[in-house]
């Protein structure tokens, strides 16, 4: 709705005098149809027409004319500098207001402020009634009712029984999920490692690399290493193989503190050295679990799964192809 302004008021006065219905608006003065001073006292053309008796065709013509005249004058006046200087506060014609419905529910948990003057006694009593009705209800407690044995289950209707069955199923499902989560947390914990030493004071570790398998025993000593009943320097003449085998001792800072006996089978020299290193790392972990972290960081506890790729038919090796000839 749009408010009426001075030109529209004059036009309506002329129409009322010509149409013969001025007597009906005798109580309304021309000041009532003029532009109001504030937004709260805006008088719409529809409200003026509704305050009269049964509308006539002339009154409908008057309302249509007044609205069209008001829109034209209002848009033309707002677009001018004079209209901007006067500070027109007319509502935006494109702005629409919508009704918002308040959802029904239990607002018993709302804490009222004693100093809040906006809450009247009726609202407070209504809130107390809802709290007394639903706040102290114990029907949400999960109880085991046997429908065949009688008791409280016979007094409940079908909806309440169905609701309690759903609550029971949800409770059991939640309990199962909690138990599973507890098992996951327990399994996620690192295993408790304890020393494994035989009656002779030795620790055993089995290692592998490529097709080699090494069985290693260590015990406190002076650092003597025997491999297949042969001396360490005779069995591995290359320095790289020796450094590879002794690397677990260097990582754990136990060089010269253990004697080692090794039985290795299969593969070549490099494969044997890798298998012995893997077995030695496992033997040191069995002797003292505190040696595991430094060897684990360096990768000595991991079995190297790399193998030689097999030869393919039509090729000289795994991937090497014969020389290609054009003709």
N, C-alpha and C positions, 0 to 999 in steps of 0.2 A: 504494500500500500504506500501511496505517496501523500505527503501533506499538501494542503492547499495554500496558495500564496495570494497576494493582494489582487493581481489581475484576474485570477480564477474566481475570487470572491465577488468582484464586480460583475463578472459574467453570470455567475449563479444568481445574483440579485436581479439582473435584468430578466433572466429566464423565469424566475419565480414570479416576478410582477406580471410578465406576459402570460404565463401559464395559468394564472388564477389560483395558485396554491401558496400565496404568500402568507395567508392566514395560518397555515399549518406551522410555519417557521416564525411566528410572531415572537415567540419567546427567545429566539436565537438572534443575537445581534451580529452586525458585520464584523466586530472585533473577534468573535469566536472563530470565524472562517479565515482570519488573517494568519500570517506566519507566526508560529509560537516563538517564545523567547528561549526556551530550552528544549532538549531532546525528549524529556520525560512528558512534556505536555503537548506533544504533536497530535493534532486532530486530523483524522483521515476523512476523506469524503465518504467512504463506506459507512463509517460510524455515524455520520450525520444523517445519512439516508435511512439507516437501520433504526434510528431513534424515532422516526415518524410512523405513521400508520401504514396500511397496506400500500405497496409501491404501485404507481401508475405508469403507463407508457411515457408520460412526460418526465417522471422522476428518473426512469432509466435513461432517457435521452440526456437529462441533466448530468447524471453521473458519468456517462461516456464522454460528454463534452468537457467536463471539468478535469477528468484524468488526462485526456489528450492535451488539453491546454496546459496543464501543470507539467507534464513531461517535456513539452516543447520549451516552455519558459525556463524550466529548471536546467535542461541541458545547455541552452543558449547562455544562461547566466553563469553557469559554472565554467564555461569555456572562455569567459572574458576575464580581463584583469580586475574589473570591478567586483565580479563575483568572488575572486580569490582574495581580494583585500577585505571584503566583508566577512570572510571566514565561514562560508557555508558548510554546515555540518549535516547535510542531508545524507541518509544512508545510501550505500551503494546499491543500485538496482539489481546488480548481478549477485549480490550477497544473499545467501539463503541460510536460514536457520532450521535446525533439525531437532526434533524431540528426542531426548535420551531417556531410555527406560532403565530404572534401577532394578538389578536382579534380586530376586528373593533369596534369602539364605539365613544361616545362623550366624548372627553377629554377637554372640555371647562373649567372645574373647576380646571384644573391643573395650578398652579402658576409658571410662568417662572421666573428664576433668571436672573437678568441683568448681573451678573458676569459669567454666564455659557457660555463658549465658544463653547460647543459642539452643541448647538442649532443653526442651520443655519436659514437664512431668509425665505427659502421655507417652512420649518416646522412651523415657527412662523406665516406666512401668512395663511397656511392651518388651523392652530388652530383658528386664528381669523375668518376665513370663517365659520368654524363649529359653533363657538360661535354666530356669527351674524345670522346664519341660525336657530339654535335650542335654543340658550341661552335665547333669548328674546321672545320665543314663548309662548303665553298665552293660548294655547289650553288645558292646564291641569286644567284650572279653571272650576269649576263645575257650570254650568248655566242651568236654566230651559228653554228648548226650546219646544214649542208646535208644533208638526209636522202638525197638522190640521189647525193651525192658520197662517201658512206661516212664513216668517221671515228668520232668519239665518239657520233654519233647512233645508230649501229647497236648500241651496247652498252647503250643506255638502253631501259627498258621503256615501255609505252604511257602509264602514269600519269606517269612523269617527263617524257616528251615533251609530254604535255598540259599539265603544270604549267609547263614552260618556255615553251610557246607562250603561255600566259596571262600569264606574267611579261613576255614580249616585247611583247604587246599593251598591257599596262598601262604599260610603259615608253614606248612610242610615244605613247600617249594623253597621258601626263603631259608628255612633251616638246612635243607639239602645244599643250597648254594653256599651258605656259610661254612658248612663242613667241607665242601669241595675247595673253597678258598683257603681254609686252614690247611688242608692237605697240600695244596700248591705251595703255600708259604713254607711248609715243613720240607717239601722236596726241593725247594729252591735254595735251601741252606747248604753250604759246602759240607761235604762229608768229613766226618771226624777221622783223621788219619793217625794211626798209632804205629810205633816201630814194630817191625817184623824181623826178629833175630832168632835163629835156630839155636840148638843146644851147644853148638861149637862156636857161637858168637859171630856167625856169618849172615850176611844179607844177600838175597838172590834177586837177579833181574834178568829178564829175557828181552832181547832186542832183535830188530830186523831191519834190513835194507835191501831193496831189490829182491833177489832170491836167496839172500844170506840169512842165516839164523845164528845168533850168538847167545850163549848162556854164560852169565857173569856172576862170580861170587867175590865179595869183598869182606875183609875183616881187618881189625886194627893191626898195623905192622909198620914197616920201614919204607914202603913204596915199591916193593918188588912186584913186577908184572910178568906173568907167565901165560903164554897163548899157545894152546895145543902142545903143551910140554916143551915149548921152545922159548928162547929169550925174546924179549920185546923188540930189541934192536935188530935181531936177526930176521924176525918175521916181517917187520915193516921197515924196509931200508929208506923209504922216502920221508922227508920231514913233514910234508903236508898230512900224510896219514897219521903220523905220530901226534901232531898238534890236534888233529881231529879227535883222536882217542882220549887225550889228556884234557880236553877242554872242559868236561864236567868237573874235574878236580880243581881247575883254575876258577871256574864260576863259583864254586862253593868254598874256595880257599882252604882246601884239604889236601894239598899236594904233599906227598911223603907221609901221610898219616894212615894210609890203608894199603894193604897188599891185595893183589887182584889175580884171580885165576879165571881163565877164559877158555871156553870150548866153542869154536866157530866152525860152521860148515857152509859149503856152497858159495857160488859167485866168485868174483875176482877180488883184487886187493882193495879197491875203493869200496866195494860193497861190504867186505869184511870190516873195514874200518868204521863205516857208518853203522853197521849192526852192533859192533862193540860199544860205540859211543852211546847208542840208544839203551843197550842193556846196562851199562855203567850208570847212566842217569837214573834208571829205575831202581837199581840196587842202592844207590845213595839215598833215594827217597825212602826206601824201605828201612834203611838204617836210621835215618833221622828225617822226619817229615819237614823240619825247618829248612832243609836244603832244597825243597821243591820250588819256591818262588823264583830264585835267580835262574835256575835251569829252565823253568817254564817261560820266563821272559825271553830267553835266548833260543827257544824252540827245541831244546834237547829232549823234552818229554814227548814230543810228537813223532809218531811213526811216519817216515817219509814214504809216501805211497807211489812215488814216481817209478815207472818201469820202462824198460826198453820197448819201443813200439815194434810190433811184429812186421816181418817182411810180407809184402803183397805180391800176388802173382802178376807177372808182366813187368815188374820193376826189379832193379838190382838190389835195393834195400827197402826200407820202410816207405820212403818217398822218392828216392833217386830213380829217375827214369833213364832208359838207355838213350844213346845219342840218336837224335832225329835226323833222318836222311830224306831229302826231297824226292829223289828217284831211286 
